[in-house]
Amino acid sequence: MKQGIVLKLFLFTTGLCLFILAVIFTLQTVFFKQYYVHQKVKDVSAALQAYEQDYLNQTTDTQETAKLEQDFYQKHNIWVTTVDTRGNLKYTDDFFMEIKLRHSDETMFSNKTMTLPLYSFINVEDFSSDNPFLTPWIEEGGGIAMEGLIMNGQPVIQRMGMTESNLRDESQLENRQMVRKEGEVLNRYANAFQYREKYPTFLVKGTIMKIQLPEGAGVSRYTNHLLLDRIKAFQADLLYGDWKDSKNPNQIVDYKENDVNYIIFVNRIQDRDGNPAYLFAMASLQPVNEAAGMIKEYYVYIIIATLLLVVLASFYYSRQITRPLLRINRTTRQMADLDFSEKIPITTKDEIGDLSRNINELSERLHSHILRLEQDIEKEKQLENTRKEFISGVSHELKTPLSVIQSCLAIMKDGVASHKRDYYFKAMEDEVKRMDLLIVDMLELAKYESGTYTMDMDSFYIDAVIERVCTKLAADINAKQLHLNMSLKPVEVLANERRIEQVVVNFLSNAIRYTPEQESILVSILEDGETVKVCIENKGAHIHGEQLEKIWDRFYRGEPSRKRSTGGIGLGLSISKKILEMHGVPYGVTNTPNGVLFYFHLNKKA
């Protein structure tokens, strides 16, 4: 008779789990942190109201503003500052750069003077250190180039450098938050054109007339990089219209940096002149984490006492309930990893026994079905790969014979060399036969890749094959006015003649394609003991080292445009690779002082 596992688990675990969860997690973590954060927000809001009054009544210049901010931080441990409606710090006349702009097509820039706050681009301490990226050009009288966006009719600088060419290298300075925000906003538009219509770009050049750096206590205002980074992020949201304060002028934002939680306060105010501005404050919640850690240590003693009760209660059902469940869990996890080797022993007649029996039956059925499915999928993959490679190979290899036929037809149509009419008919007939043989061979090659193809070997003279290929490709060679130099020897080899001819066609066609006009191609045969080495070297650009191995890959092209007409190596070399691998002979490509050398070996006839 079944013993009711659900009732057992309910009686032994419900009361204990509810007690532990309610006492430890609710009182220790959730309630305390919520209370602390709520109280922190309340205290900071009150402190900011007092700071706003002091700011309006006491500050008239940069020094007074910096002192007021420092006093507020020392008293409340809160960073605070004031920014205008475009997100710039108020009172920055102690850290700026004055630039005389040169003539520009934009009337808003031409021959004007711009004052640029430097805190958005560089840390103040970088000027006092030997920074190799700044000292060569950030100096009075030096030239400067700047680029940015026109936002709401006003320029917003994103990057600046010594020259226009430096705007993308390591020596450039940029407002990273604005650049990052631009990438985020750009994704909202259907295309870049719509984005540039709303936010046009500009590029201006000028001369640095003056650099003003803060001194004394004012320096500390610009050394809090975390606060400045958040201010620049707020500025980016403000300029792009992502900061909405029409309904709620006082907003609170949570922020996390280096596993430390912060609260950012942004209050919309009016300055002494009645102009809108923002009070920006940032408070750390690190103390709440420390307090929570202390409470956790205190509750360790409670947890120890609770664990004693848990051990006594679990001693019984660990043997009767938990152990079978753990075994079932381990077995089902192995089933999820497609391991069906383990079976669950059935030792009871309760719900666990029924579950174990059902899982064992499920495991056997899944194992059987998955094995059949894997076999079917593998067969389907092989058939699909064979089909794709067959179509790609045939379409590529038919280009050369079709080109020869087209050339012969053009010559016959123009009436050139009419006395060779029979010769051209014979050449076209040979190419038609070759295409027919090519299709048959590609079918055989597809069979080989599926594991059923065998290579038929016979003996022939490799020099005759090379001469025949050169004759077929003579039109292409003459079209580029190339010099074909041959150093051949009558050597009889053991291989598949049609396949080797296909390799020579691919190698020589590749050499013709990449050899500059009026340059030379060298085709040579070198004997090396029991083997012969066929070399095809063309003058031209070298292949980069990292591409020497990739060029044999199917459809790989080294030229970025991926166009066969402009460069790259496609299916031909991949087919050649398979043919040579089927022969079991070495092959390769290497750069020479004047160009590129493709080669392969063949075994001599014994």
Buried (B, 14 or more C-beta within 10 A) or exposed (E): EEEEBEEBBEEBBEEBEEEBEEBBEEEBBEEBBEEBBEEBBEEBBEBBEEBBEEBEEEBEEBBEBBBBBBEBBEEBEBBBBBBBEEBBBBBBEBBBBBBBBBEBEBEEBEEBEBEBBBBBBBBBEBBEEEBEBBEEBBEEEEBBBBBBBBBEEEBBBBBBBBEEEBBEEEBBBBBBBBEBBBEEBBEEBEEEEEBEEEBEEBBBBBBBBEBBBBEEEBBBBBEBEBBBEBBBBBBBBBBBEEBEBEEEEBBBBEBEEEEEBBBBBBBBBEBEEEEEBBBBBBBBBEEBBEEBEEBEEEBEEEEEEBEEEBEEBBEEBEEBBBEBBEBBEEBBEBBEEEEBEEEBEBEBEBEBBEBBEEBBEEBEEEBEEEEEEEEEEEEEEEEEEBEEBBEBBBEBBBEBBEBBBEBBEEBBEEEEEEEBEEEBEEBBEBBEEBBEEBBEBBBBBBBBBEEEBEBEBEEBBBBBBBBBBBEBBEBBBEEBEBEBEEEBEEBBBBBBBBBBBBBBBBBBBBBBBBBEEEBBBBBBBBEEEEBBBBBBBBBBBBBEEEBBEEBBBBEBBBEEEEEBEEBBBBBBBBBBBBBBEBBEBEBEBEBEEBBBBBBBBBBBBE
